[in-house]
Amino acid sequence: MRRPGRPSRPGSPRRPWPPSPARRRCSCPGRAFAAARRAALARCRRPRRRCRASGNARAPPRGPSSRPASTRSGGPICDGAHRLFRRFDAGLAPWNPSSPMATGKSELKTIGKPERRVDSVKLATGRGTFVDDIALPGMLHARILHSPHAHARITRIDATQARAMPGVACVLTHHDVPRVAYTTAGQGWPEPSPYDAFMLDNKVRFVGDRVAVVAAEDPELAQRACDAIRVDYQPLPALLDPEKAMSSGAPVIHDEPDATGIKDPARNLAAEVTAHVGDVAKGLAEAEQILEQTYRVPYVQQSSIEPHITITWLDEDHRLMVRTSTQVPFHVRRIIAPLLGIPIRRIRVIKPRIGGGFGGKQEILIEDLCGLLTLRTGRPVRLEYTREEELTAARTRHPQIVTIKSGVKDGRFTAIEMRVLEN
């Protein structure tokens, strides 16, 4: 059953509203905006309530009108539109009668028109394509050897046994890759994050850090080859508390001389941002009461349904093709080009639909290694994180220690001072 006031089908006359003799005509002020108000209110399809105001004039029963929508009076209105126009009447919001908001809906081609998602049919019918929905002939499968230590230096690494295994195409350690400092964060330029990461390094700084990578004929063989790599570690003191990490005498996590952009390496401070608005000290001095509290927010793993996954290959022009689950395809290309030592124009990044990102796929975590394996072997390579690797090797939302100091007086804030420490 269709509601009154709505057309039965496109092009049919509007069904009349039931007569309501007791209903009064709306007498909201603001004659200058009357035409715009009526046009917007007439577009609210769902009847919520009618505006009742003082006055004795009675409106005639609603029915089809030959007048255009921009001049038709009365009609069903919704609370949101009513509040909006009352703000315009009171001068609380700017209003331009020539703007699209003041134009009748029938006069617009795009604004106010429904738009169907370009991939809705594909997703509803199960035909949406993701990174892993392709199969390339001769594709290798890669696995990464991760660090079991939170902080350690690699004193010896031996991949001889892994390289000798039948079906293993390539094994890379920090001895086999170029040493180029970069940031894994896909951010705009100039980048706020320090260049303190390396493709593979002789020092590991968290459990799950990259130690070596293997490409083999199948994932199981690649994992067995990773297990066959012999690594000797020199464990170093681990830092598990960010406040203690910044104290004097704490172990230095990034002591390498070729890392750049670190705010204070001796205090393990990667970056610092300070912002001031007004005089906070004065506001706190004027406050009748000061409230101060510290809050701790833990790690949050995004746990996307689709994990990090990348497939790389060389096209017929020997360009590196990178099909990856990322939220920042242009940053992927920009960041991996100097790591691989090839011009950016020789890299094409393909970003199909991703199965969840939530900020976690703004990091370049596996595209560089996967691309390097393709360049070294000349074959397509597929690299995918397991759920365990997502929890240990991928990036999470930062745990934070937030201290807020607020001054209040007469029910108003006089000052707010906030200190945020992100790990």
N, C-alpha and C positions, 0 to 999 in steps of 0.2 A: 504494500500500500504506500503510495507516494504522499509526501506531506504537502499541505496546501502551500501555495506560493512558489512551487518549483515546477518547471516545465516537465511534461511527461516524456518528451523526446526533443532533440534539437529541432528548432524551427516551429514547434507547436506553441500555441498561446499559453500564457501562464495561468494556472488554476487559481481561481479567486480565493481570497481569504474568507473565512466565515464572518458574517456581520458582527460587529461589536459596537453597539451604539454608545456604550459607556466610555469607550476609549477616547481620550482627548488628544488633540494634535500636539506634537512636541513643540515646545516654545523655548528651546535652548537659545541663548544669545549668540551674537556674532553673525550679522547679516552678510558681512563681506565674504564669509566662508560657507554660506548656505548651499550654494551649488555644489561645491566640492564635497561638503558633508553628505549631501543627499546621494551623490554619485557613489561615494565610498560605502555608505551604509546600505545602499541598495545591493552592493556586491556581496554582502554577508549572507550566505545562503541559509545557514542554520538559524532558525528563530530561537532566540534565547529569552528576550523580554522586550517590551516596548517602553520607550521613554515616556513617563507621565510627569507632567508639570502643571503648574497652575494655569487657569484659563477655562473658559466655559465653552469655547468652540468645539463642536463635535465633528469628527472626521466621518465622511461618508464611507459606506462599505467598500473594502478593497476589491478591485477587479482589474481586468486588463486595461492598460492605459495607452493612449496613442502618443503621449508625450515621451520624449527621449529620457533615458535613465538619469541624465545629468540634471533634469529639471523636475523629475517626478518627486512629489513630496511624500512624507511618511515612509512606512516600510519597516520590515524587521531589522533590528540592529543588534549587534553583539557588544558585550561589555568592553572589549578591547578597543574597538573603533570609537565607541562613545567616549571613553576616557581620553583617547588620542585627540579627538576634536575639541574636547573641553580644554585640553592643554593649549591647543592652538588659539582658542577663544581667549584664554587667560594670558596669552603672550608668553607662555613658558617654552615654546618651541618655535623655530622659524618656519615660515610657510611661504611658498612661492606658488601663486596660482597657475603659473605656466609650467611648473614641474610635472614629471610623469605622474606623481601622486594625485595631482589635481585634474588629470585627464581621464575621461571615461574609459572603461575597460575595453569597450568595443573599438576604441581608436588606437589601441596599442597592438603591436604585432608580436612582441616577445614578453614584456613585463606582464605578469599576471596570468600568463598562459601555462597550462600544464606541459611538462616535458618528461618524456619517458627516458629512463636510463638506457644508455647505449648497449650495456651488457646484461640487461635484466633478463632477456629471453634466453641468452646463453647460460646464465647461472641457474635459472629456473628449470631448464631442460638438461642440465648436467654437461653442457658443451663448453663451459668456460675453461680456458687453457692457462695452466700455471707453468712454472719453470720446468718441472719434471715431466711435463706432458709431451716430450719429444724423445726420440731415440735416434742417435747418430751411429753410423757404422764405425766399428773400430774404437768405440769410446772406452777410455780408461776410467777407473774409479780410484779416488784419492782418499786417504785417511791421514789424520794429523796425530803425531805423538805429543801428548801434553805433559806438562810438568806436574809431578806429585808434590812439589815443595812450594811454599808460599814465598820463599826468598832464598835463592841459591845461585851459585856460579857453576857453570859446566866446566869441569876440568878436563874431561876426555869424552869423546863421542865416537863410536865405531859402528859404521853401517855396512861393514863388509859382508856379514852374513845375510843381511836383508837384500843387498844388491845381487847376491848370488842366487837368490830364490827364483826358480822358473816362473815366468809370468809377471815378474816385477819389472816395470819399464823405467822407473826413475825414483831415486831417493835423494832428498835434499836436506842438508843440515846448514848450520850457520857458516860452515866453510864453503858452501857451494852457491851462495846467493850474494848479490851486491849489498853492501852496507850503506843504506840510505835512510836517514832519519825522516820520519813523516808523522802525521797524526791520523788516527783511524776515524776521527769524527768528520762526517760530511757536513761542513758548515760553510757559510759565506766568507768572502774575502774582505778584509784581512781576518784570518782565522784566529779566534781567541785561544784555541787549545795549543799547548806546546808541541813541538816536534820531538817526541820522546819515545817513539815506537820504531822497531826495525822488523823486517820481514821474519828473520830468524836471528836470535842473539845468543851470545855465550853467557847471558845472565837471565834468569827467570824471576818474575816479580809477583806472581800470584799462582795459586793452584789452578791449573788449566792453561797456563801460558804455553805458547807454541815452542816446541823443541825441534821437530823434524816433520817432514811430510813425505808420503809415499804414494806413487801412482802404480796401479797394477790392473790386471785383467778383470778382477771382480773385487767387491768390497771386503769379502772375508779374507782374501789373499793379502790385500793391502793392510788389513788390521794385523795379520800374522807377521807381516814384514815390519810393521811398527814395533811389535813386541820383540822382534829379533834385534832391534837396535840397542846397543849397549851404551849406557850413559853413566858417567861418574859425576856426582854432584858434590859441591862443597856447601853444605847448608849454612845460611846466614840468619841472623836474628830476624824474626818475622814481626811486622807491625800490624796489630789487629785493632788498635784504637786510634782514631784520627787525632784526638787531642794529645795523646802521648807521642804520636808521630811528629808533632810540631814542636815538641819540647827540646831543650838543649841536650845534646849528647845522644839523641836517637839515631839509630842506623839510617844511613842515606840510601834511599831506594834507587834514585837515578844519579849515580856517580860517574856516568860515562861523559867524556868531554865533548862528544859530538852531538849531544842533544841540545836543542835550542828552544828558547821561549819559556823556559821554566821560571816561575816568579822567584822562588827561593829554594834551590835544590837542597841546601844544608838543612832546611826545616821541612823538607818534603812538601812544600807548598807549590802546587802546580800553577795556580792562577789566583788573582785577587781582584775583586770589583768593589769599588766604594762609590756610593751615591748619597748626596745630601739634598734635601729640600727644606728650606727655611732654617730657623735656629732651634735645633733640638734642645740644647742646653737651656735656653731661655724658656722653652715650653715646659720642660720638666721642672724648672724652678717655680713657674707659675701654677703648677698643678696642686690641687688639694690632696690628691692621693696618687700614689705611684704603684702600679702593679707590674710585677716581673715574674716570668715563668720560663722554664726551659722544656722544650718538647723534643722527643727523639722519634724519628721516622725511620723504619727499617728498609732493608732492600726490598725491591719489588721486581720480580721477573715477569716479563710480558707474556711469556708462554704462548706465543702464536701457534696456531694449529699447524701452519707450515713452518718448519725450521729454516734456518739459513741454508740456502742451496744455490750453487752456481754451476753452470755448464759453459765451458769455453771451447772454441775451435777456431781454425783458420779458414777464411773464405777463399774463393778462387783468386782473389787479388792479394792473398797473404795478409789480409787484415785480421786482427784479433777480434773475434766476436765473443762478447761476454753476455750471456743470458743469466740474469741473477735476480734473486728476490731481494729487492732493495727499495727504499723510499727516496733515494738520492742518486739517480742514474748519472747525472752530469758530474757530480762529485766523485763517483766511482771512477769515471774515465780520467778526470783531472788528477786524482791521487795516485792511481796505479801506473800512469804513464811514466813518470820519472823512476818509479821502482823497477819497472821492467826495462827501462832504457830505450823506449820507442816513442816516436812522436804521438801526440794526442790524436792526430788525424788518422792514425793507423789503428785506432781502437773504436769499436762500435759497441755500445752497451744497450742491450735489449731488456726492457723491464715489462714483463707480462703482468697479468694480475697477480697480486701477492696474497697469500693466505694469512693476513694479519701482520702488522708491523708495530704500531703503537710506540714509535720512537726507537725501538730496539734495532730496526733495520736502517737507521741513519748512520750506522757505523760500517766501515769497510773492514771486514773480518776475514774473509776467505777468497775474495776475488783476486787478490794479488798472487797468492800461492797457486790458485787454479790456473790463472793466466800464464804464470811462469812455467808450470808443468807442460802446458800446451806448446809454449815456445821451445822448450827443451826437447819434447818428444815429437812434435809435429802432429799430434793426434788429439781428438776431442777428449776432454777430461771433465768428469763430474765429481763434485765435492759437496757433501751434505752433512750437516751437523746432526748428531743424535740428540734425543731429549736430554741425556746426561750432559752432553757438551753444551747445550743451550743454558744449562744451569751453572756450569763451571767456567766455560770459555767465552760465552757471549756476554754482552753488556747488559746491565740492569739499570733500573732507575736508582739514582744515587740515594744511599741512606743519608739522612741529614740530622744535625743537631741545631735546633732553632731556639734562640733566646730572644724573647720579646719583652721590652720594657715600655710601658705605656703610662702616660700622665693624663689624668682626667680632672675635670672641673665643671660643675654645673651640668653634668650629663653629657659633656663633650670632651673629645680628645684634645689635649693641648700639645702632645708630642708623642711620637712612636719611634723607638729605637730598636732595630732588629739586627741580629747577628746570626748568619747562617754558615755552618761548616758542613761542606759536602765531601763525602769520601768517594 
